[in-house]
Amino acid sequence: MKLDAIYRNDIIRIDNTLGVEGFEEFKRCVSMDQKSHMMIYALDNLHTDSIVTNQATGALNINIEKLLQERHEDKQKISSMKIEMRQLQLKNTSAFIKVNNLLDEIGSLKKKLL
């Protein structure tokens, strides 16, 4: 039996849902009652797959949001650490200059003593 073009998309979806064996069984069905039962089964499977996919997508979206939030927090921590590191570098430079000045003073005091 040739199927109407209107139903071809549904048949392709049913093929994907029922699998090869189920689709072959669907094609062998003689009565519309048998075909409608198979289509209901396929549509129910599609609906179940859709629900599972939506739930998985929702869970993935929640995980993505958490990861993005963690990434934002990590960027803020890194920024704070960079500021702290610059402050420590400035303190280190200031201490280095003080040490050099003290060494210069020690050197000039040594010369005066000699």
N, CA, C and O atoms as a GROMACS GRO file, in nm:
protein
  456
    1MET      N    1   0.085  -0.118   0.000
    1MET     CA    2   0.000   0.000   0.000
    1MET      C    3   0.088   0.123   0.000
    1MET      O    4   0.181   0.135   0.080
    2LYS      N    5   0.059   0.216  -0.092
    2LYS     CA    6   0.134   0.341  -0.094
    2LYS      C    7   0.071   0.437   0.005
    2LYS      O    8  -0.051   0.453   0.012
    3LEU      N    9   0.160   0.502   0.084
    3LEU     CA   10   0.109   0.596   0.185
    3LEU      C   11   0.100   0.736   0.125
    3LEU      O   12   0.178   0.774   0.038
    4ASP      N   13   0.003   0.809   0.173
    4ASP     CA   14  -0.016   0.945   0.127
    4ASP      C   15   0.103   1.030   0.170
    4ASP      O   16   0.162   1.005   0.274
    5ALA      N   17   0.138   1.129   0.089
    5ALA     CA   18   0.253   1.215   0.119
    5ALA      C   19   0.235   1.289   0.250
    5ALA      O   20   0.333   1.324   0.316
    6ILE      N   21   0.113   1.314   0.289
    6ILE     CA   22   0.086   1.386   0.414
    6ILE      C   23   0.142   1.310   0.534
    6ILE      O   24   0.188   1.371   0.631
    7TYR      N   25   0.138   1.177   0.528
    7TYR     CA   26   0.178   1.096   0.643
    7TYR      C   27   0.325   1.053   0.639
    7TYR      O   28   0.371   0.985   0.731
    8ARG      N   29   0.396   1.090   0.535
    8ARG     CA   30   0.535   1.043   0.523
    8ARG      C   31   0.622   1.086   0.642
    8ARG      O   32   0.699   1.005   0.694
    9ASN      N   33   0.610   1.214   0.685
    9ASN     CA   34   0.690   1.259   0.801
    9ASN      C   35   0.658   1.179   0.925
    9ASN      O   36   0.747   1.140   1.000
   10ASP      N   37   0.527   1.153   0.947
   10ASP     CA   38   0.488   1.073   1.064
   10ASP      C   39   0.544   0.932   1.053
   10ASP      O   40   0.590   0.876   1.153
   11ILE      N   41   0.542   0.876   0.934
   11ILE     CA   42   0.594   0.740   0.915
   11ILE      C   43   0.744   0.738   0.941
   11ILE      O   44   0.794   0.644   1.002
   12ILE      N   45   0.815   0.841   0.897
   12ILE     CA   46   0.960   0.846   0.923
   12ILE      C   47   0.985   0.854   1.073
   12ILE      O   48   1.074   0.786   1.125
   13ARG      N   49   0.906   0.936   1.143
   13ARG     CA   50   0.922   0.946   1.289
   13ARG      C   51   0.889   0.813   1.355
   13ARG      O   52   0.956   0.770   1.449
   14ILE      N   53   0.784   0.749   1.305
   14ILE     CA   54   0.747   0.618   1.361
   14ILE      C   55   0.859   0.519   1.336
   14ILE      O   56   0.890   0.437   1.423
   15ASP      N   57   0.919   0.525   1.219
   15ASP     CA   58   1.031   0.437   1.187
   15ASP      C   59   1.142   0.455   1.290
   15ASP      O   60   1.200   0.357   1.338
   16ASN      N   61   1.173   0.581   1.323
   16ASN     CA   62   1.278   0.608   1.422
   16ASN      C   63   1.238   0.563   1.561
   16ASN      O   64   1.322   0.519   1.640
   17THR      N   65   1.109   0.574   1.593
   17THR     CA   66   1.062   0.540   1.728
   17THR      C   67   1.046   0.390   1.747
   17THR      O   68   1.085   0.335   1.849
   18LEU      N   69   0.987   0.326   1.648
   18LEU     CA   70   0.961   0.183   1.660
   18LEU      C   71   1.086   0.099   1.637
   18LEU      O   72   1.096  -0.014   1.686
   19GLY      N   73   1.180   0.152   1.564
   19GLY     CA   74   1.296   0.075   1.527
   19GLY      C   75   1.265  -0.004   1.401
   19GLY      O   76   1.152  -0.005   1.353
   20VAL      N   77   1.364  -0.070   1.349
   20VAL     CA   78   1.350  -0.140   1.222
   20VAL      C   79   1.246  -0.252   1.232
   20VAL      O   80   1.158  -0.263   1.146
   21GLU      N   81   1.255  -0.334   1.336
   21GLU     CA   82   1.162  -0.446   1.348
   21GLU      C   83   1.018  -0.397   1.366
   21GLU      O   84   0.926  -0.447   1.302
   22GLY      N   85   1.001  -0.298   1.453
   22GLY     CA   86   0.867  -0.244   1.477
   22GLY      C   87   0.809  -0.180   1.353
   22GLY      O   88   0.689  -0.191   1.327
   23PHE      N   89   0.893  -0.112   1.277
   23PHE     CA   90   0.844  -0.047   1.156
   23PHE      C   91   0.806  -0.152   1.051
   23PHE      O   92   0.708  -0.134   0.979
   24GLU      N   93   0.883  -0.258   1.044
   24GLU     CA   94   0.848  -0.366   0.950
   24GLU      C   95   0.714  -0.427   0.990
   24GLU      O   96   0.632  -0.459   0.903
   25GLU      N   97   0.692  -0.442   1.119
   25GLU     CA   98   0.563  -0.494   1.167
   25GLU      C   99   0.451  -0.397   1.132
   25GLU      O  100   0.342  -0.438   1.092
   26PHE      N  101   0.479  -0.266   1.147
   26PHE     CA  102   0.381  -0.163   1.114
   26PHE      C  103   0.343  -0.173   0.966
   26PHE      O  104   0.225  -0.162   0.931
   27LYS      N  105   0.441  -0.192   0.879
   27LYS     CA  106   0.413  -0.201   0.736
   27LYS      C  107   0.331  -0.326   0.703
   27LYS      O  108   0.256  -0.327   0.605
   28ARG      N  109   0.345  -0.433   0.782
   28ARG     CA  110   0.271  -0.557   0.758
   28ARG      C  111   0.127  -0.551   0.809
   28ARG      O  112   0.044  -0.634   0.771
   29CYS      N  113   0.098  -0.452   0.893
   29CYS     CA  114  -0.038  -0.442   0.946
   29CYS      C  115  -0.136  -0.422   0.831
   29CYS      O  116  -0.113  -0.342   0.740
   30VAL      N  117  -0.245  -0.495   0.838
   30VAL     CA  118  -0.345  -0.489   0.732
   30VAL      C  119  -0.455  -0.389   0.767
   30VAL      O  120  -0.495  -0.308   0.684
   31SER      N  121  -0.502  -0.396   0.888
   31SER     CA  122  -0.615  -0.310   0.926
   31SER      C  123  -0.567  -0.176   0.980
   31SER      O  124  -0.457  -0.163   1.033
   32MET      N  125  -0.653  -0.077   0.965
   32MET     CA  126  -0.623   0.056   1.019
   32MET      C  127  -0.620   0.052   1.171
   32MET      O  128  -0.549   0.130   1.235
   33ASP      N  129  -0.698  -0.039   1.230
   33ASP     CA  130  -0.699  -0.053   1.376
   33ASP      C  131  -0.561  -0.094   1.426
   33ASP      O  132  -0.510  -0.038   1.522
   34GLN      N  133  -0.501  -0.193   1.359
   34GLN     CA  134  -0.366  -0.236   1.397
   34GLN      C  135  -0.267  -0.121   1.378
   34GLN      O  136  -0.183  -0.096   1.464
   35LYS      N  137  -0.278  -0.053   1.265
   35LYS     CA  138  -0.186   0.058   1.237
   35LYS      C  139  -0.204   0.170   1.340
   35LYS      O  140  -0.106   0.230   1.385
   36SER      N  141  -0.329   0.198   1.376
   36SER     CA  142  -0.352   0.306   1.473
   36SER      C  143  -0.294   0.268   1.609
   36SER      O  144  -0.240   0.355   1.679
   37HIS      N  145  -0.305   0.139   1.649
   37HIS     CA  146  -0.244   0.096   1.776
   37HIS      C  147  -0.092   0.114   1.771
   37HIS      O  148  -0.031   0.159   1.868
   38MET      N  149  -0.033   0.079   1.658
   38MET     CA  150   0.112   0.096   1.643
   38MET      C  151   0.150   0.244   1.646
   38MET      O  152   0.251   0.282   1.705
   39MET      N  153   0.068   0.327   1.582
   39MET     CA  154   0.096   0.471   1.580
   39MET      C  155   0.082   0.530   1.720
   39MET      O  156   0.162   0.615   1.761
   40ILE      N  157  -0.020   0.486   1.794
   40ILE     CA  158  -0.037   0.533   1.932
   40ILE      C  159   0.084   0.494   2.016
   40ILE      O  160   0.135   0.574   2.094
   41TYR      N  161   0.129   0.370   1.999
   41TYR     CA  162   0.248   0.324   2.069
   41TYR      C  163   0.369   0.411   2.034
   41TYR      O  164   0.445   0.452   2.122
   42ALA      N  165   0.385   0.438   1.905
   42ALA     CA  166   0.499   0.519   1.861
   42ALA      C  167   0.488   0.662   1.914
   42ALA      O  168   0.588   0.719   1.959
   43LEU      N  169   0.367   0.719   1.910
   43LEU     CA  170   0.348   0.854   1.961
   43LEU      C  171   0.372   0.861   2.112
   43LEU      O  172   0.428   0.958   2.163
   44ASP      N  173   0.329   0.757   2.183
   44ASP     CA  174   0.354   0.750   2.327
   44ASP      C  175   0.504   0.746   2.355
   44ASP      O  176   0.552   0.813   2.446
   45ASN      N  177   0.577   0.667   2.275
   45ASN     CA  178   0.723   0.662   2.290
   45ASN      C  179   0.786   0.797   2.259
   45ASN      O  180   0.878   0.840   2.328
   46LEU      N  181   0.736   0.863   2.153
   46LEU     CA  182   0.788   0.996   2.120
   46LEU      C  183   0.764   1.094   2.235
   46LEU      O  184   0.850   1.174   2.270
   47HIS      N  185   0.643   1.086   2.292
   47HIS     CA  186   0.609   1.174   2.403
   47HIS      C  187   0.701   1.147   2.523
   47HIS      O  188   0.751   1.240   2.586
   48THR      N  189   0.722   1.019   2.553
   48THR     CA  190   0.811   0.982   2.664
   48THR      C  191   0.953   1.031   2.637
   48THR      O  192   1.019   1.086   2.725
   49ASP      N  193   1.000   1.009   2.514
   49ASP     CA  194   1.134   1.057   2.477
   49ASP      C  195   1.143   1.208   2.491
   49ASP      O  196   1.244   1.261   2.538
   50SER      N  197   1.036   1.277   2.451
   50SER     CA  198   1.034   1.423   2.461
   50SER      C  199   1.043   1.468   2.606
   50SER      O  200   1.116   1.561   2.639
   51ILE      N  201   0.967   1.402   2.694
   51ILE     CA  202   0.970   1.438   2.836
   51ILE      C  203   1.109   1.414   2.894
   51ILE      O  204   1.163   1.499   2.964
   52VAL      N  205   1.167   1.299   2.863
   52VAL     CA  206   1.301   1.267   2.913
   52VAL      C  207   1.402   1.368   2.860
   52VAL      O  208   1.489   1.415   2.935
   53THR      N  209   1.392   1.401   2.731
   53THR     CA  210   1.484   1.498   2.672
   53THR      C  211   1.469   1.634   2.738
   53THR      O  212   1.568   1.701   2.767
   54ASN      N  213   1.344   1.677   2.761
   54ASN     CA  214   1.320   1.806   2.826
   54ASN      C  215   1.376   1.808   2.968
   54ASN      O  216   1.434   1.908   3.010
   55GLN      N  217   1.359   1.698   3.040
   55GLN     CA  218   1.413   1.691   3.176
   55GLN      C  219   1.566   1.694   3.175
   55GLN      O  220   1.628   1.762   3.256
   56ALA      N  221   1.624   1.621   3.081
   56ALA     CA  222   1.770   1.620   3.071
   56ALA      C  223   1.821   1.757   3.031
   56ALA      O  224   1.922   1.804   3.084
   57THR      N  225   1.751   1.821   2.938
   57THR     CA  226   1.790   1.956   2.896
   57THR      C  227   1.780   2.054   3.012
   57THR      O  228   1.867   2.138   3.031
   58GLY      N  229   1.673   2.042   3.090
   58GLY     CA  230   1.656   2.128   3.206
   58GLY      C  231   1.770   2.108   3.306
   58GLY      O  232   1.825   2.205   3.358
   59ALA      N  233   1.803   1.982   3.332
   59ALA     CA  234   1.913   1.954   3.426
   59ALA      C  235   2.045   2.007   3.372
   59ALA      O  236   2.125   2.063   3.448
   60LEU      N  237   2.068   1.991   3.242
   60LEU     CA  238   2.191   2.044   3.182
   60LEU      C  239   2.195   2.196   3.191
   60LEU      O  240   2.300   2.254   3.218
   61ASN      N  241   2.081   2.260   3.168
   61ASN     CA  242   2.076   2.407   3.178
   61ASN      C  243   2.106   2.454   3.320
   61ASN      O  244   2.175   2.554   3.339
   62ILE      N  245   2.055   2.382   3.418
   62ILE     CA  246   2.083   2.416   3.558
   62ILE      C  247   2.232   2.401   3.585
   62ILE      O  248   2.293   2.487   3.649
   63ASN      N  249   2.291   2.291   3.536
   63ASN     CA  250   2.436   2.270   3.555
   63ASN      C  251   2.516   2.376   3.484
   63ASN      O  252   2.617   2.423   3.537
   64ILE      N  253   2.474   2.416   3.365
   64ILE     CA  254   2.544   2.522   3.291
   64ILE      C  255   2.537   2.652   3.369
   64ILE      O  256   2.637   2.723   3.379
   65GLU      N  257   2.420   2.685   3.424
   65GLU     CA  258   2.406   2.807   3.504
   65GLU      C  259   2.498   2.804   3.626
   65GLU      O  260   2.561   2.904   3.660
   66LYS      N  261   2.504   2.688   3.691
   66LYS     CA  262   2.593   2.674   3.808
   66LYS      C  263   2.739   2.694   3.766
   66LYS      O  264   2.815   2.763   3.834
   67LEU      N  265   2.777   2.632   3.654
   67LEU     CA  266   2.915   2.646   3.606
   67LEU      C  267   2.947   2.790   3.568
   67LEU      O  268   3.056   2.840   3.595
   68LEU      N  269   2.851   2.857   3.505
   68LEU     CA  270   2.872   2.998   3.469
   68LEU      C  271   2.886   3.084   3.595
   68LEU      O  272   2.967   3.176   3.599
   69GLN      N  273   2.804   3.054   3.697
   69GLN     CA  274   2.814   3.128   3.823
   69GLN      C  275   2.950   3.102   3.889
   69GLN      O  276   3.014   3.196   3.937
   70GLU      N  277   2.993   2.976   3.890
   70GLU     CA  278   3.124   2.943   3.946
   70GLU      C  279   3.235   3.012   3.868
   70GLU      O  280   3.332   3.061   3.926
   71ARG      N  281   3.221   3.015   3.738
   71ARG     CA  282   3.321   3.082   3.653
   71ARG      C  283   3.329   3.230   3.686
   71ARG      O  284   3.437   3.288   3.695
   72HIS      N  285   3.211   3.292   3.705
   72HIS     CA  286   3.208   3.434   3.740
   72HIS      C  287   3.274   3.457   3.877
   72HIS      O  288   3.351   3.552   3.894
   73GLU      N  289   3.242   3.369   3.972
   73GLU     CA  290   3.302   3.381   4.106
   73GLU      C  291   3.454   3.360   4.099
   73GLU      O  292   3.530   3.430   4.167
   74ASP      N  293   3.498   3.264   4.017
   74ASP     CA  294   3.641   3.239   4.002
   74ASP      C  295   3.710   3.361   3.940
   74ASP      O  296   3.820   3.397   3.981
   75LYS      N  297   3.646   3.424   3.843
   75LYS     CA  298   3.704   3.544   3.782
   75LYS      C  299   3.718   3.655   3.886
   75LYS      O  300   3.817   3.727   3.888
   76GLN      N  301   3.616   3.667   3.972
   76GLN     CA  302   3.624   3.769   4.077
   76GLN      C  303   3.738   3.737   4.175
   76GLN      O  304   3.811   3.827   4.217
   77LYS      N  305   3.752   3.609   4.211
   77LYS     CA  306   3.861   3.569   4.301
   77LYS      C  307   3.997   3.597   4.237
   77LYS      O  308   4.088   3.646   4.303
   78ILE      N  309   4.009   3.565   4.109
   78ILE     CA  310   4.135   3.588   4.038
   78ILE      C  311   4.166   3.737   4.034
   78ILE      O  312   4.280   3.778   4.054
   79SER      N  313   4.064   3.818   4.008
   79SER     CA  314   4.083   3.963   4.005
   79SER      C  315   4.129   4.014   4.142
   79SER      O  316   4.220   4.097   4.151
   80SER      N  317   4.066   3.964   4.248
   80SER     CA  318   4.106   4.005   4.384
   80SER      C  319   4.249   3.961   4.414
   80SER      O  320   4.326   4.035   4.474
   81MET      N  321   4.284   3.840   4.371
   81MET     CA  322   4.420   3.790   4.394
   81MET      C  323   4.523   3.873   4.317
   81MET      O  324   4.632   3.899   4.366
   82LYS      N  325   4.487   3.914   4.195
   82LYS     CA  326   4.580   3.998   4.117
   82LYS      C  327   4.602   4.132   4.186
   82LYS      O  328   4.715   4.182   4.190
   83ILE      N  329   4.496   4.189   4.240
   83ILE     CA  330   4.510   4.316   4.312
   83ILE      C  331   4.598   4.297   4.435
   83ILE      O  332   4.687   4.378   4.462
   84GLU      N  333   4.573   4.189   4.508
   84GLU     CA  334   4.653   4.159   4.627
   84GLU      C  335   4.799   4.136   4.589
   84GLU      O  336   4.890   4.180   4.660
   85MET      N  337   4.821   4.067   4.478
   85MET     CA  338   4.958   4.040   4.433
   85MET      C  339   5.028   4.171   4.395
   85MET      O  340   5.146   4.188   4.426
   86ARG      N  341   4.958   4.263   4.330
   86ARG     CA  342   5.018   4.393   4.296
   86ARG      C  343   5.054   4.471   4.421
   86ARG      O  344   5.158   4.536   4.427
   87GLN      N  345   4.964   4.464   4.522
   87GLN     CA  346   4.994   4.534   4.647
   87GLN      C  347   5.117   4.475   4.714
   87GLN      O  348   5.200   4.548   4.767
   88LEU      N  349   5.128   4.342   4.711
   88LEU     CA  350   5.246   4.278   4.769
   88LEU      C  351   5.372   4.313   4.691
   88LEU      O  352   5.478   4.332   4.750
   89GLN      N  353   5.361   4.322   4.558
   89GLN     CA  354   5.476   4.361   4.476
   89GLN      C  355   5.520   4.504   4.509
   89GLN      O  356   5.639   4.533   4.515
   90LEU      N  357   5.422   4.592   4.529
   90LEU     CA  358   5.455   4.730   4.568
   90LEU      C  359   5.524   4.734   4.704
   90LEU      O  360   5.623   4.805   4.722
   91LYS      N  361   5.473   4.656   4.800
   91LYS     CA  362   5.537   4.649   4.932
   91LYS      C  363   5.678   4.592   4.920
   91LYS      O  364   5.770   4.641   4.986
   92ASN      N  365   5.694   4.491   4.837
   92ASN     CA  366   5.825   4.430   4.816
   92ASN      C  367   5.922   4.530   4.754
   92ASN      O  368   6.037   4.541   4.796
   93THR      N  369   5.874   4.603   4.655
   93THR     CA  370   5.958   4.705   4.591
   93THR      C  371   5.997   4.813   4.691
   93THR      O  372   6.111   4.857   4.695
   94SER      N  373   5.900   4.854   4.773
   94SER     CA  374   5.927   4.957   4.874
   94SER      C  375   6.030   4.906   4.975
   94SER      O  376   6.121   4.979   5.014
   95ALA      N  377   6.015   4.781   5.018
   95ALA     CA  378   6.111   4.724   5.113
   95ALA      C  379   6.249   4.711   5.049
   95ALA      O  380   6.350   4.737   5.114
   96PHE      N  381   6.254   4.672   4.920
   96PHE     CA  382   6.381   4.661   4.848
   96PHE      C  383   6.452   4.797   4.841
   96PHE      O  384   6.573   4.806   4.860
   97ILE      N  385   6.374   4.901   4.813
   97ILE     CA  386   6.432   5.036   4.808
   97ILE      C  387   6.486   5.076   4.946
   97ILE      O  388   6.594   5.134   4.955
   98LYS      N  389   6.411   5.046   5.052
   98LYS     CA  390   6.456   5.078   5.188
   98LYS      C  391   6.586   5.004   5.221
   98LYS      O  392   6.679   5.062   5.277
   99VAL      N  393   6.591   4.875   5.185
   99VAL     CA  394   6.711   4.797   5.210
   99VAL      C  395   6.829   4.856   5.135
   99VAL      O  396   6.938   4.869   5.191
  100ASN      N  397   6.811   4.894   5.008
  100ASN     CA  398   6.918   4.955   4.929
  100ASN      C  399   6.964   5.087   4.992
  100ASN      O  400   7.083   5.116   4.997
  101ASN      N  401   6.867   5.167   5.039
  101ASN     CA  402   6.903   5.294   5.104
  101ASN      C  403   6.983   5.268   5.231
  101ASN      O  404   7.081   5.337   5.258
  102LEU      N  405   6.941   5.168   5.310
  102LEU     CA  406   7.014   5.135   5.432
  102LEU      C  407   7.155   5.083   5.399
  102LEU      O  408   7.250   5.116   5.470
  103LEU      N  409   7.168   5.004   5.294
  103LEU     CA  410   7.300   4.956   5.253
  103LEU      C  411   7.389   5.073   5.207
  103LEU      O  412   7.508   5.077   5.236
  104ASP      N  413   7.328   5.168   5.136
  104ASP     CA  414   7.403   5.287   5.095
  104ASP      C  415   7.450   5.365   5.217
  104ASP      O  416   7.564   5.412   5.222
  105GLU      N  417   7.363   5.379   5.316
  105GLU     CA  418   7.400   5.451   5.439
  105GLU      C  419   7.512   5.377   5.511
  105GLU      O  420   7.608   5.439   5.559
  106ILE      N  421   7.500   5.244   5.519
  106ILE     CA  422   7.604   5.165   5.583
  106ILE      C  423   7.736   5.184   5.508
  106ILE      O  424   7.841   5.201   5.570
  107GLY      N  425   7.729   5.183   5.375
  107GLY     CA  426   7.850   5.203   5.295
  107GLY      C  427   7.911   5.340   5.320
  107GLY      O  428   8.033   5.351   5.333
  108SER      N  429   7.829   5.445   5.327
  108SER     CA  430   7.885   5.579   5.350
  108SER      C  431   7.937   5.593   5.494
  108SER      O  432   8.036   5.662   5.516
  109LEU      N  433   7.871   5.528   5.592
  109LEU     CA  434   7.920   5.531   5.728
  109LEU      C  435   8.053   5.457   5.740
  109LEU      O  436   8.142   5.499   5.815
  110LYS      N  437   8.067   5.348   5.666
  110LYS     CA  438   8.194   5.273   5.663
  110LYS      C  439   8.306   5.361   5.610
  110LYS      O  440   8.416   5.362   5.665
  111LYS      N  441   8.277   5.437   5.502
  111LYS     CA  442   8.378   5.525   5.443
  111LYS      C  443   8.418   5.633   5.543
  111LYS      O  444   8.536   5.669   5.553
  112LYS      N  445   8.319   5.685   5.616
  112LYS     CA  446   8.350   5.789   5.715
  112LYS      C  447   8.437   5.733   5.826
  112LYS      O  448   8.529   5.801   5.874
  113LEU      N  449   8.410   5.610   5.868
  113LEU     CA  450   8.488   5.551   5.973
  113LEU      C  451   8.633   5.523   5.929
  113LEU      O  452   8.726   5.532   6.009
  114LEU      N  453   8.649   5.489   5.803
  114LEU     CA  454   8.782   5.460   5.752
  114LEU      C  455   8.857   5.587   5.733
  114LEU      O  456   8.972   5.586   5.691
   0.00000   0.00000   0.00000
